[in-house]
Each structure stands twice: as structure tokens, then as C-alpha cells.
Amino acid sequence: MNDQSGKGQTRIQKQNSRKIREAALDVFSAEGFRGATIDRIAAAAGMSKPNLLYYYATKEEIYRAVLDATLDNWLEPLRAIDPDGDAVSELRNYIRRKLEMARDFPRESRLYANEIIRGAPIITEELEDLRTLVNEKSEIIRGWIARGQMAEIDPRHLFFAIWAMTQHYADFDAQVRTVLDDSGDGRFNDAARAVETLVFSGLRPRP
């Protein structure tokens, strides 16, 4: 069938497609693209391999479907930065939303990180869209800088720093929990305060 859009599918077929993508997310985020197999995804989905192949013809097809959904979701906080907002409020909201995503979608974060580490062979075109979006939001930050709301900085490197600090809590979750001796959600509130202190101390306008 191979119809990821869901158009023309019955309710059961849509449920099975979602079940496959959910299982694939588990397998890909844990094993990476190379380590994942159709057999492992089918087993995780509780389906036979022939049944899975009715929905997705190849491992690459499943991976693309999962990765596309992940990337679209991952960029939403960046899209939400408001050009009419003030620097502190918008950046604080952005940091908070990125940490919420690290908390709520750790598998998606690891999947995306693994794809980038591989050299982004599947999402090369999507990274062009990311560059366009980052450039658009960078102009907002340059406007804040020009109005004296924050210190001079290359906005692209600011985004890199925020991504590194927030996504760390998903990609290196085992390390974070072990070092902090904390498996609760409180570590994300502490992380928000720490990241905001680092970012806003560095961005404070200089005389």
C-alpha cells in the first residue's frame, strides 16, 4: 500500500500505520538507522514482517516517514518566535519549549541527532529549509540587537548554543540522570533556570 499520507486508508489501516511508525521510532532511536531492521520493527509493532511490508516497502521508507514527522515537530518552537515580542520573553519561551521537547520527546531528539551525526543523508533538502528558517529568525534577533535589547552576537551561534544546551537533556539523558541522581521531571525545571542564567547573562546589553 505504501501510503504514509493516510489518504484512502481505513481506520484500522491508519491505526496500523501509526503503530508501525511508533515502533520504528523506538527501534531507530535506540539502534540508529544501520542497526535497525524490518524484522525488529515488525516485532516491536507486534506485526508480521509481510503485514508491515504492506504498509511500508522498505526500511528507508519507514525511516523517512518517522524522520519527516520528527523534523516538522522539532522546528515548531523556532517557527513560534514572534518578531513583535521582546528579546527576553521570546528567548525564554524558546528555551522552555526546547526543554519541554527534550523531556517529552527524547526518542525523537535522539533520532534527529543520529541522522545529523550520519551526515544527514536523508534530510539534506530539509536542512536547506532549516537554514532558511534560521536566517529568518536571525533577522528578528538582529533587530533586538539594533534596539539595544541584547548584546551583539551572531544569532546562528546563539541558536547552536541553545540547541546544544537543551537537547543535551534528551540525547544524554542517562548521563544527566546519573550525575544528578534525579530521575524526576524536576531536573528540567532546574535545567531551564541554569540555561536561562547562562544565556541571559551572556546576552545582557553592554554599556
Salt bridges, closest charged atoms under 4 A:
GLU22 OE2 - ARG107 NH2 2.70
ASP26 OD1 - ARG107 NH1 2.87
GLU31 OE2 - ARG40 NH1 3.46
ASP39 OD1 - LYS49 NZ 3.94
ASP68 OD1 - ARG64 NH1 3.07
ASP72 OD1 - ARG79 NH2 3.25
GLU76 OE1 - ARG79 NH1 3.21
ASP104 OD1 - ARG103 NE 2.77
GLU115 OE1 - ARG118 NH2 3.08
GLU126 OE2 - ARG64 NH1 2.43
GLU128 OE1 - ARG131 NH2 2.36
GLU136 OE2 - LYS137 NZ 3.77
GLU139 OE2 - ARG142 NH1 2.73
ASP154 OD2 - ARG156 NH2 2.76
ASP173 OD2 - ARG177 NE 2.68
ASP173 OD1 - ARG187 NH2 2.89
ASP190 OD1 - ARG193 NH2 2.36
GLU196 OE1 - ARG92 NE 3.39
GLU196 OE2 - ARG96 NE 2.68
